[in-house]
Amino acid sequence: MIKLYWSPRSRSFSAIWLLEESGLPYERVLTDISTGAQKAPEYLAINPMGKVPALQDGEAALGEAAAICAYIADRYPETNLAPDVTDPLRARYLQWLFFSPSCIEPAIIQIYTKLEVPPSTAAWGSATQTFDVLDAALQKGPWILGERFSAADITIGAGLNFAVRVFKIVPSRPSFDAYLDRIVSRPAFQRAEKIAAG
């Protein structure tokens, strides 16, 4: 049985949404970060960073939401959440799968903290560049890979939803609004929202 270690109102959302989209049976293990449960030795054995989410699947254990999305999509190809490794679309899928933690999240922090980082030294370039690139990609739609919904939409959709609609840190754009409307209408997203709210 897949076990997802999670906490309400946290980055666990992406992993919950992914598992809800997958249709796979899984057990949610509440990890109360308000009490420091994520710092317990038995939890650190699963995720040494002491963060949520984390996942156990038999002998496999890992942390980081995007890594969990990648793992489930690859380990369980019947979920159809990732292009096959022989599919040329796989390259773009991997790029977008990790765009949220690599670019969107740092860009949000840059905007929120008003941090000045030269674009030549910031791994994400700049907040403006990040959201311009995403805007251009989403204009092609309906999903980040075109007609195919994938785990990349989960990482992108969750990150963009938090940036634009939940925390209102990033101004919306027509492509963002249209994409997020499609994202939030997905039944698995709606189930994940209810679960993640606690």
Secondary structure, DSSP 8 states (H G I E B T S, - for coil): -EEEEE-SSSTHHHHHHHHHHHT--EEEEE--GGGTGGGSHHHHTT-TT--S-EEEETTEEEE-HHHHHHHHHHH-GGG--S--TTSTHHHHHHHHHTHIIIIIHHHHHHHHHT----TTTSTT--HHHHHHHHHHHHTT-SBTTBS---HHHHHHHHHHHIIIIIS--S---HHHHHHHHHHHTSHHHHHHHHHHT-
